[in-house]
Amino acid sequence: MKIKCLLLVFLSPIMCLAQVLLGVDEFFSKGHYKKILDKNIALLTNQTGVDSHSKPTADLIRDHKLKLKAFFSPEHGITGSFKAGEKVKNSKDSVGIPVYSLHGETRRPTKEMLKDIDVIIYDIQDIGIRSYTYATTLFYVMEEASKNNISIIVLDRPNPINGIIVDGPMLEPKWQSFLGHINIPYCHGMTIGELAELFNKEYKVNCSLQVIPMNGWKRSMSYSDTGLRWIPPSPHIPEPDTPYFYASTGILGEIEVANIGIGYTLPFKVVGAEWIDAEKFSGALNHLKLPGVHFAPFHYKPFYGSYKGKDCHGVLIIVDDPLKYKPLNVQYAILGILKSLYPDIIKAKIDAMKPQKKQMFCKACGGDGIISLLQKEKYVTYKLLNYHDKKRDSFIEVRKKYLRTEYKL
């Protein structure tokens, strides 16, 4: 038996090392699929919709003789190959099943798309951050399903940041958008299945909803802890730890005061520009003693984008303790220190922002308070670090109702 297990470890590490079974694994292994054998099914998915052995959910649906009638795809398309914000057209799969884009002419399924559909299955890997459109797409689909008496099944997946960190401001109603539609913190610490339950009850969507939970996932887990293979959910989220850094610099990227690794090999993990002194910048950030993080001086040259070919100097963000790390505080600290060290440059860059860019920055933040502080205050670092909406405390209480008991610490 020992020899057999060693061979399995050598030939297929995922079989012995994976600690987590996904919602899709449980859906088929526990026989949940049998309840919908006679139903017409649409699958809302993309390239991340696979089981723990990397078999596509669509193939599993066909293998189990379910009646797959349509696909829906989110931003980036069903293959994940489209750029952020790029419109995706409707298409068909290899056997002629329609693939309806929910990031093209419409962001909600139409009555025609939903015709004769009884059940919509959702299986997409999210990244645990409000300003990422997959959760909004699920919310829209749940609303349309409710109107048309269609059931929703969410196959749950890990929050790759972990299920503990709740950080950043809430969403102000004025800045509600497709980028962030639900009033939750920037980092919410929930799985997509838990969010679906929250959407359904707190927002009175009232669709027929079933969440198929994972088996073995713990809230303290990073994605790497799960033993699961990582499939990038979008082009600039290439690695399982990238969501930590997306939450740490993504908003900064919208304001475009510096490069955040887009166009280089470390998206969201570095911050730099030609005019930054790397040693001074890293020293000022480390002096703040933010929990769970270290900033190393870093020099690089992006291959594409607005900083293409430019010598950028700045910092590499290193997460030492994911459970103590506060991504939004890192983001605010970077903005504050840049403003303190280079006030004239930051002021000029903010003043030069086009209205559309300012709006996108505020939508990503969830409000206009951050940019107001950057524009009006001379020394903003500690004001930014303390900029947390008190309403988040209320959310944390609401959130408790939707945290699944299976997902222990």
Secondary structure, 3 states (H helix, E strand, C coil): CHHHHHHHHHHCHHHHHCCCECHHHHHHHCCHHHHHCCCEEEEEECCCCECCCCCEHHHHHHHCCCEEEEEEECCCCCCCCCCCCCCCCCEECCCCCEEEECCCCCCCCCHHHHCCCCEEEEECCCCCECCCCHHHHHHHHHHHHHHCCCEEEEECCCCCCCCCCCECCCCCHHHCCCCCCCCCCCECCCCHHHHHHHHHHHCCCCCCEEEECCECCCCCCCCHHHCCCCCCCCCCCCCCCHHHHHHHHHHHHHHCCCECCCCCCCCCCEEEECCCCHHHHHHHHHHCCCCCEEEEEEEECCCCCCCCCCCEEEEEEEECCCCCCCHHHHHHHHHHHHHHHCHHHHHHHHHCCCHHHHHHHHHHHCCCHHHHHHHHCCCCHHHHHCCCCCHHHHHHHHHHCCCCCCCCC
